[in-house]
């Protein structure tokens, strides 16, 4: 739980008297002996949670902590709100947008400017405009303008981050910790900042060669292009990454991203993705049109989730909010508990069924019937559904231990990342494809090249390593003498005045000091893929899927994450 949430806690629930009562149970050997394993773990986690919230502080320190929590919360909300709602409009002549497909211009608004009434296209910093422009526009100046506007669209965000980092340090010191990272990481798999630092260093040793090869290749590609066009090479910048990465995939792997998109119409992809999840996890999804009041927007679809072997056994609800709209809180994608589930343990007790919401920014078929997806958008959809089905499949006595909210924070991404890897296996990915004009499946050779590329993306590791190190650095300060903007520029070599950190919600939300968890979880997902899933005749089949559901998804926080992993990987303790 982030310190920003302290202010929102029901103070009547988190009282010192209740904390002391829980500690009394923990310290009573006879009472603890009578508790189930899940109950014992609940007691342990409650004690940790109360300690993290300052239950043992005197009234003066607790009041200071609550005040700081409120200040943090207001800044976090403002930062994330800015990223959702600050949209910048730009005007480009058609020639400045060379490289963009004709579909980009279909139904796009225009404006005539200047004395001659020159026609220009309106392009915004929404994710649906930003990605194709920085990926496909041949003009470096256009890409630079778009990237600069996107990163700088919320000018106050770096100041909000700076203030929040210092407030978090103050709160951590009140609670008796040397820095915020120590406070956050105590109940994760990693346990400490030192363990994370060691992990990141070890990972860089293993992937450093791959990231350097990719980086050198992109730089060489730009230098070659500048030479062909008789232009001086003046450096490789952040606004070049997506463009030259896309170009490299065409040259090295023979993959044209625009051709790939023609095989990925949203409706077909969604249907196949859900069907594979159903088969793998033994579930059945039933679309529920519902009533207007059952969803928060007309674009939201609600699905009932049932056990496939017995349609009388209800599991929960999944809400899919898939389409882009201004102000929607997604980032690149997100999944939320609407309601946490818990099992009825005695006759007559209430069984609370979980409900999860998946929010992503995909093209709306109502505006564009084809609604073609990129591979990145497919991976985002698969990723977020991985979280949703973790929530659906978790069965716990206590809601606090259920699904993604019950496991260690640096384990949360494992179910999402393993599904990403499974869906980029050639035999699985091909099932998602369907040419929107001809109905043909993607050719096998293109599927293979595409999947080969997805499994060799060194630049993604480089960017994740940078942000993980930066996140840990700003939140591990002991003296508060950290300048968030300057440090990022030093670590990333980005141009002065530009700072990607300004648009990264995870530096401010519950992932603060835990950005490394994507890489941590990725390491486990890679091992699970090679050891278990690819060893099966059908890597998304029901046999391995049932075991995955039972050992990884179902326990939630009823056991340590490492215990779940060991059982699934068949590692003896």
C-alpha positions in Angstrom: 0.0 0.0 0.0 1.5 3.3 -1.0 1.9 6.1 1.5 -0.4 8.2 -0.6 -3.2 6.0 0.5 -2.7 6.6 4.3 -5.0 9.5 4.3 -7.8 7.5 2.8 -7.6 4.7 5.4 -10.6 4.3 7.7 -8.8 5.4 10.9 -11.4 3.6 13.0 -10.3 0.3 11.4 -6.6 0.8 11.8 -6.5 1.6 15.5 -3.7 0.9 18.0 -6.1 -1.3 20.1 -6.9 -3.5 17.1 -3.3 -3.7 16.3 -2.4 -4.8 19.8 -5.2 -7.4 19.7 -3.8 -8.9 16.5 -0.3 -8.9 18.0 -1.7 -10.7 21.0 -2.9 -13.5 18.8 0.4 -13.6 17.0 2.3 -13.9 20.3 0.0 -16.6 21.7 1.4 -20.0 20.6 -1.8 -21.9 21.4 -4.0 -19.6 19.4 -1.7 -19.6 16.5 -1.4 -23.4 16.5 -5.2 -23.6 16.0 -5.2 -21.3 13.0 -5.1 -22.6 9.4 -2.1 -21.7 7.2 -4.1 -19.0 5.5 -5.2 -17.5 8.8 -1.6 -17.5 10.1 -0.5 -15.7 6.9 -3.3 -13.2 7.3 -2.2 -12.4 10.9 1.4 -11.9 9.7 0.4 -9.6 6.8 -2.0 -7.6 9.1 0.8 -7.0 11.6 3.1 -5.8 8.7 0.4 -3.6 7.3 -0.3 -2.0 10.6 3.4 -1.4 11.2 3.7 0.2 7.8 0.7 2.5 8.5 2.3 3.6 11.8 -0.1 2.0 14.2 2.5 2.1 17.0 3.3 5.8 16.6 2.3 8.3 19.3 -0.5 10.6 18.5 1.8 13.5 17.5 3.8 11.4 15.0 0.7 9.7 13.7 -0.9 13.1 13.0 2.2 14.2 11.1 2.2 11.0 9.1 -1.5 11.4 8.1 -0.8 15.0 7.1 2.1 14.0 4.9 0.0 11.2 3.4 -2.7 13.7 2.4 0.0 15.9 0.8 1.4 12.9 -1.1 -2.1 11.8 -2.2 -3.0 15.2 -3.7 0.2 15.3 -5.7 -0.2 11.7 -7.0 -3.7 12.4 -8.1 -2.7 15.6 -9.8 0.3 13.9 -11.6 -1.9 11.1 -12.9 -4.8 13.4 -13.8 -2.4 15.6 -15.8 -1.2 12.5 -17.8 -4.8 11.5 -18.6 -6.2 14.9 -19.5 -3.4 17.1 -20.8 -3.7 16.7 -24.6 -1.8 19.0 -26.9 -3.0 19.7 -30.4 -0.5 20.2 -33.3 -0.9 21.1 -36.9 1.1 19.3 -39.6 1.2 19.7 -43.4 0.6 16.4 -45.3 4.3 16.4 -46.4 5.4 16.5 -42.7 3.5 13.3 -42.1 5.1 11.2 -44.9 5.3 7.6 -43.9 1.9 7.5 -42.2 -0.7 5.2 -43.8 -3.8 6.5 -45.6 -5.9 5.2 -42.7 -4.2 7.8 -40.4 -5.8 10.6 -42.4 -9.2 9.1 -42.8 -11.8 11.3 -41.1 -9.0 13.3 -39.5 -9.9 16.9 -38.7 -8.1 19.7 -40.6 -7.6 23.4 -40.3 -6.6 26.1 -42.8 -3.9 28.4 -41.5 -2.1 31.5 -42.7 -2.9 34.1 -45.3 -2.9 31.4 -48.1 -5.2 29.1 -46.1 -2.7 26.2 -46.1 -4.5 22.9 -45.2 -3.0 21.2 -42.2 -4.0 18.1 -40.2 -4.8 18.2 -36.5 -2.7 15.7 -34.6 -2.8 15.3 -30.8 -0.7 13.8 -28.1 -3.3 11.1 -27.5 -1.7 7.6 -27.6 -3.5 6.7 -30.8 -1.8 9.6 -32.6 1.5 9.6 -30.7 2.6 6.0 -31.4 2.0 6.0 -35.2 3.7 9.4 -35.7 6.9 8.6 -33.8 7.0 5.1 -35.3 6.3 5.9 -39.0 6.9 9.6 -39.8 10.0 9.9 -42.0 10.6 13.5 -40.9 12.8 13.7 -37.9 11.5 17.2 -37.1 7.9 15.9 -37.1 8.9 13.1 -34.7 10.8 15.5 -32.5 7.9 17.9 -32.3 5.5 15.1 -31.5 7.8 13.5 -28.9 8.6 16.8 -27.2 4.9 17.7 -27.0 4.0 14.3 -25.6 6.7 14.3 -22.9 6.2 18.0 -22.0 2.4 18.0 -22.1 2.2 18.2 -18.3 4.9 20.8 -17.4 4.3 20.7 -13.6 4.7 16.9 -13.3 8.4 16.9 -12.6 7.9 19.3 -9.7 5.1 17.1 -8.4 7.4 14.1 -8.5 10.2 16.1 -6.8 7.9 17.1 -4.0 6.4 13.7 -3.6 9.9 12.0 -3.3 10.8 14.3 -0.5 7.5 13.8 1.3 7.9 10.1 1.0 11.3 10.3 2.6 9.8 12.3 5.5 7.1 9.8 6.1 9.5 6.9 5.9 11.8 8.6 8.5 8.8 9.1 10.9 8.1 5.3 10.6 11.7 4.5 11.4 13.2 3.7 8.0 16.2 5.3 6.4 14.4 5.8 3.1 11.2 5.2 1.3 12.5 2.1 -0.6 13.2 0.3 2.7 9.6 0.9 3.8 8.1 -0.3 0.5 10.2 -3.4 -0.1 10.1 -5.1 3.3 7.1 -7.3 2.3 8.1 -8.0 -1.3 9.9 -11.0 -2.7 13.1 -8.9 -2.9 12.8 -7.7 0.7 15.4 -4.9 0.4 16.9 -2.2 -1.9 20.2 -4.0 -1.9 18.6 -7.2 -3.3 17.0 -5.2 -6.1 20.3 -3.5 -6.9 22.0 -6.9 -7.1 19.2 -8.3 -9.3 19.4 -5.4 -11.8 23.2 -5.6 -12.0 23.0 -9.3 -12.6 20.3 -8.9 -15.3 22.3 -6.2 -17.1 25.2 -8.6 -17.3 23.0 -11.1 -19.0 21.1 -8.8 -21.4 23.7 -6.0 -21.7 25.2 -7.5 -24.9 21.8 -7.8 -26.5 20.8 -4.2 -25.6 24.1 -2.9 -26.9 23.8 -4.8 -30.2 20.3 -3.4 -30.7 21.4 0.1 -29.7 24.4 0.1 -32.0 22.3 -1.3 -34.9 19.8 1.5 -34.6 22.5 4.2 -34.5 24.2 2.7 -37.6 20.8 2.6 -39.4 20.3 6.3 -38.7 23.8 7.2 -39.7 23.3 5.3 -43.0 20.0 7.1 -43.7 21.6 10.5 -43.0 24.4 9.7 -45.4 22.1 8.6 -48.1 20.1 11.8 -47.8 23.3 13.9 -47.6 22.4 15.1 -44.1 24.9 15.4 -41.1 24.4 12.9 -38.3 23.9 14.9 -35.1 23.0 12.1 -32.7 20.4 9.5 -31.8 17.5 10.7 -29.7 14.5 9.3 -27.9 12.2 10.4 -30.8 14.3 8.2 -33.1 13.9 4.9 -31.2 10.5 3.8 -32.4 11.1 4.9 -36.0 14.4 3.1 -36.4 13.3 0.1 -34.4 10.4 -0.3 -36.8 12.8 0.1 -39.7 15.1 -2.4 -38.3 12.3 -5.0 -38.0 11.7 -4.6 -41.7 15.3 -4.9 -42.7 16.5 -7.6 -40.2 13.4 -9.7 -39.8 11.4 -8.8 -42.9 8.5 -7.6 -40.8 6.4 -4.6 -42.0 4.4 -3.4 -39.0 1.6 -2.0 -41.3 1.3 -5.3 -43.1 1.1 -7.1 -39.7 -1.7 -4.9 -38.6 -3.9 -6.0 -41.6 -4.0 -9.5 -39.9 -5.0 -8.2 -36.5 -8.6 -6.8 -36.6 -9.7 -6.1 -33.0 -12.9 -8.1 -33.0 -11.2 -11.3 -34.3 -8.2 -10.9 -32.0 -10.4 -10.4 -28.9 -12.6 -13.4 -29.7 -9.5 -15.6 -30.1 -7.7 -14.3 -27.1 -10.7 -14.9 -24.9 -11.2 -18.4 -26.4 -7.6 -19.3 -25.6 -7.9 -18.1 -22.0 -11.1 -20.1 -21.7 -9.5 -23.3 -22.9 -6.3 -22.9 -20.9 -8.0 -22.0 -17.6 -11.1 -24.1 -17.8 -13.5 -21.2 -17.9 -16.5 -20.0 -20.0 -17.2 -16.3 -20.6 -20.8 -15.3 -21.3 -21.4 -11.8 -22.7 -23.9 -9.9 -20.5 -25.4 -6.9 -22.3 -26.8 -5.7 -18.9 -28.4 -2.4 -18.3 -27.1 1.1 -18.7 -26.5 1.4 -15.0 -24.4 -1.8 -14.9 -21.4 -0.2 -16.6 -19.7 3.3 -16.4 -19.7 4.0 -20.1 -21.6 2.7 -23.1 -18.4 1.3 -24.7 -17.8 -1.0 -21.7 -18.6 -4.7 -22.1 -19.4 -7.0 -19.2 -18.7 -10.7 -19.2 -19.9 -13.3 -16.7 -17.2 -15.9 -15.9 -18.3 -19.5 -15.2 -16.5 -22.8 -14.6 -16.4 -24.7 -18.0 -16.9 -28.1 -16.4 -20.0 -27.0 -14.5 -22.0 -23.9 -15.8 -23.8 -23.8 -12.4 -20.6 -22.6 -10.8 -20.2 -18.9 -11.1 -16.7 -17.3 -10.9 -17.0 -13.6 -11.3 -17.3 -10.6 -13.6 -14.8 -9.1 -16.1 -15.5 -5.7 -17.5 -13.7 -4.7 -20.7 -13.2 -1.0 -21.3 -11.2 -1.3 -24.5 -11.5 1.9 -26.5 -9.7 5.2 -26.3 -11.4 8.3 -25.0 -10.1 11.5 -23.5 -9.6 11.5 -19.7 -9.8 7.7 -19.4 -7.3 6.5 -16.7 -5.3 3.8 -18.5 -1.7 4.8 -19.0 -0.7 2.1 -21.6 -3.2 -0.3 -19.9 -4.4 -1.2 -16.4 -6.6 -3.6 -14.6 -8.5 -2.9 -11.4 -10.3 -4.8 -8.7 -13.9 -3.5 -8.7 -14.7 -5.9 -6.0 -12.4 -8.4 -4.2 -13.7 -11.9 -3.8 -13.7 -14.2 -0.8 -15.0 -17.7 -0.3 -17.8 -18.8 1.9 -16.3 -21.2 4.5 -19.5 -22.2 6.3 -23.1 -22.9 5.3 -25.1 -19.6 5.1 -22.0 -17.4 4.8 -21.8 -14.8 2.0 -19.7 -15.8 -1.0 -18.3 -12.6 -2.5 -17.6 -12.9 -6.2 -14.7 -10.9 -7.7 -15.1 -8.3 -10.3 -12.3 -6.9 -12.4 -12.0 -4.1 -15.0 -9.6 -4.1 -17.9 -8.8 -0.6 -19.3 -6.8 -0.2 -22.5 -6.7 2.3 -25.4 -7.6 0.5 -28.6 -9.3 1.8 -31.8 -13.1 1.7 -31.6 -14.8 -0.4 -34.3 -17.7 2.1 -34.2 -15.3 4.7 -35.7 -13.2 2.3 -37.8 -14.9 -1.1 -38.5 -11.5 -2.8 -39.2 -10.0 -1.4 -35.9 -6.6 -2.9 -36.8 -4.1 -3.5 -33.9 -0.4 -3.4 -33.7 1.4 -6.3 -32.0 2.1 -4.0 -29.1 -1.6 -3.4 -28.6 -2.3 -7.2 -28.8 0.3 -7.7 -26.1 -1.2 -5.0 -23.9 -4.6 -6.6 -24.2 -3.2 -10.1 -23.4 -1.2 -8.6 -20.5 -4.1 -6.9 -18.8 -6.4 -9.9 -19.2 -3.6 -11.9 -17.5 -4.2 -9.7 -14.4 -8.0 -10.0 -14.8 -8.0 -13.8 -14.8 -5.6 -13.9 -11.9 -8.3 -12.0 -10.0 -11.0 -14.4 -11.3 -9.2 -17.6 -10.5 -7.9 -16.7 -7.0 -9.8 -18.5 -4.2 -9.2 -17.2 -0.7 -11.0 -17.0 2.6 -10.0 -13.4 3.1 -10.4 -10.6 0.6 -7.1 -9.1 1.6 -5.3 -12.1 0.2 -7.3 -12.4 -3.0 -5.7 -12.2 -6.5 -3.4 -9.4 -7.4 -4.0 -7.6 -4.1 -2.9 -10.5 -2.0 0.4 -11.5 -3.6 3.8 -9.7 -3.1 3.9 -6.6 -5.4 6.9 -7.8 -7.3 5.0 -11.1 -8.2 1.9 -9.3 -9.5 3.2 -9.1 -13.1 4.2 -12.8 -13.4 0.7 -14.0 -14.6 0.5 -11.1 -17.1 4.0 -11.5 -18.5 3.8 -15.3 -18.9 0.7 -14.8 -21.0 2.5 -12.2 -23.1 5.2 -14.8 -23.8 2.7 -17.6 -24.6 0.8 -15.4 -27.0 4.0 -14.6 -28.9 4.8 -18.2 -29.5 4.2 -18.9 -33.3 1.6 -21.7 -32.8 -0.5 -19.4 -30.5 0.0 -16.1 -32.3 -1.1 -17.5 -35.6 -4.5 -18.3 -34.1 -5.1 -14.6 -33.5 -4.5 -13.6 -37.2 -7.2 -13.0 -39.8 -6.7 -10.7 -42.7 -9.5 -8.2 -42.6 -9.8 -8.1 -46.4 -9.2 -11.7 -47.5 -9.9 -13.7 -44.3 -6.5 -15.5 -44.6 -4.3 -16.4 -41.7 -0.9 -14.8 -41.5 1.7 -16.8 -43.4 3.8 -19.0 -41.3 7.1 -17.4 -42.3 5.8 -13.9 -41.3 4.5 -15.3 -38.0 7.9 -16.9 -37.2 9.9 -13.7 -38.1 7.5 -11.6 -36.0 7.8 -13.9 -33.0 11.6 -14.1 -33.3 11.8 -10.3 -33.2 9.5 -10.1 -30.1 11.7 -12.5 -28.2 14.9 -10.5 -29.1 13.9 -7.0 -28.2 17.0 -5.7 -26.4 15.8 -2.1 -26.4 12.8 -2.9 -24.2 15.2 -4.3 -21.5 17.3 -1.2 -21.8 14.4 1.1 -21.2 13.0 -1.0 -18.3 16.4 -1.1 -16.7 16.8 2.6 -16.9 13.4 3.4 -15.3 13.9 0.7 -12.6 17.3 2.1 -11.6 15.9 5.7 -11.7 12.9 4.8 -9.6 15.0 3.1 -7.0 17.5 5.9 -7.0 15.1 8.7 -6.3 13.2 6.7 -3.6 16.4 5.5 -1.9 17.7 9.0 -1.0 18.6 9.3 2.7 19.3 13.0 2.8 16.7 14.3 0.3 19.5 15.8 -1.8 18.2 14.5 -5.1 17.1 16.5 -8.1 14.7 14.3 -10.0 15.0 16.1 -13.3 18.8 16.4 -13.3 19.3 12.8 -12.2 17.1 11.5 -15.1 19.0 13.5 -17.6 22.3 12.2 -16.3 21.1 8.6 -16.3 19.3 8.7 -19.7 21.4 11.3 -21.6 18.2 12.9 -22.8 18.2 16.5 -24.0 17.9 19.2 -21.5 14.3 20.1 -20.7 12.9 16.6 -21.7 12.2 14.0 -19.1 10.3 10.8 -19.8 9.7 10.4 -16.1 7.1 13.2 -16.3 4.7 10.8 -18.0 5.3 7.6 -16.0 2.5 7.1 -13.5 4.2 4.1 -11.9 6.8 6.5 -10.4 4.0 8.0 -8.4 1.4 5.2 -7.8 1.6 1.9 -5.9 4.5 0.8 -8.1 6.8 3.6 -6.7 10.1 2.1 -5.8 9.0 -1.1 -7.5 9.3 -0.4 -11.2 11.9 -3.2 -11.1 9.0 -5.7 -10.6 8.4 -5.9 -14.3 11.9 -7.2 -14.8 11.8 -9.3 -11.7 8.5 -10.9 -12.8 9.9 -11.3 -16.3 12.7 -13.4 -15.1 10.3 -15.8 -13.5 8.0 -15.8 -16.5 10.9 -16.7 -18.8 11.7 -19.6 -16.5 8.1 -20.8 -16.4 7.8 -20.6 -20.1 10.9 -22.7 -20.8 10.5 -25.2 -18.0 6.8 -25.9 -18.1 4.8 -24.4 -20.9 7.1 -25.1 -23.9 7.6 -28.6 -22.6 4.0 -29.4 -23.3 2.7 -30.5 -26.7 0.2 -27.6 -26.6 1.6 -24.7 -24.6 -1.8 -23.2 -23.9 -3.6 -26.5 -23.5 -5.8 -27.4 -20.6 -3.4 -29.8 -18.9 -0.6 -27.3 -18.1 -3.3 -24.6 -17.8 -5.1 -26.4 -15.0 -1.8 -26.7 -13.1 -0.9 -23.1 -13.7 -4.4 -22.1 -12.5 -4.1 -24.2 -9.4 -0.5 -23.4 -8.4 0.0 -19.8 -9.6 -3.4 -18.1 -9.8 -5.6 -19.8 -7.3 -3.5 -19.3 -4.1 -3.5 -15.5 -4.2 -1.7 -14.4 -1.0 -2.5 -17.6 0.9 1.2 -18.7 0.6 4.4 -17.0 -0.3 4.9 -16.4 -4.0 8.1 -18.3 -4.0 6.2 -21.4 -2.7 3.7 -21.2 -5.6 6.5 -20.8 -8.1 8.4 -23.8 -6.6 5.4 -26.0 -6.8 4.6 -25.1 -10.4 8.3 -25.4 -11.5 8.6 -28.6 -9.5 11.5 -27.3 -7.4 12.1 -29.1 -4.1 12.4 -26.9 -1.0 
